[in-house]
Amino acid sequence: MTVTGVSHEQILEAIENIQFKDFEDCLQDECAVMANADCLVTCNLKDFKEAKTRIYSPDEFVALLE
């Protein structure tokens, strides 16, 4: 697991990205891209349809670890 910060550029990218309905979700995706994350885990799958990062529900992610 990696914890990452957010840059000015990532904030601007998230603001300008009209494919996401939710700014914070978009910002999470932008941070995941910058951190070269393998995936994001969320209960809110429907808001990540346009994500650049692979998205898993918690149950899907746990199944991958087993």
N, C-alpha and C positions, 0 to 999 in steps of 0.2 A: 504494500500500500504506500502511496506517495501523497504527501500533502503539498500543495503548490500555492503560490501567491498569484496575484492577478496584476497584469501590467496595464498601463494606460492604453496601449494598442489593442489589447484584448477587450477592454471596456468599449472602445470605439467600434471594434468589429462587432461586438454583441449588440450595440445600439443600432448599427446600420443593417444588421441581418434581419430582413423582414420575413424570412421563412419561419422563424420561431415566434410564437405568440407570447412567450414569457421571457423577459430579459434575463432573469437569474438562471433559467435553464440553459439559455444560449451561452451565457458566461461560463457555466460549468463545462459545457462542451468545448468552448474555446480554450479553457484552461487544460482540459484533458488532451486536446490536440497539442498544445505547447509542451506539455509534460510527456508526450509520447505514450500516453496511457493506453493500455490494451482495451479497456472498456470503462463504462460507467455503470453503477448499480443504482437503480431507482425503482420506487413503487409507482412512479408516474410515467409509465412507458408511452402513453399517448402524446405527451408533450415533447417527446424526443424523436418524432418521426423523421425530422430533417437533420438529425445529428450526424456529424462527421465521424463520431466515435461509436464503436459497437456498444449497444445498450442491452442490459440484462435486468430482469426482475431479481429481487433477492433470492427467490426460490431457484431460478435458473442458474444464478451464480453459485449457490451452494451445491447444486447438482454437478456443476463443472468441477468443483473442488473434490468431489467424492471419487 
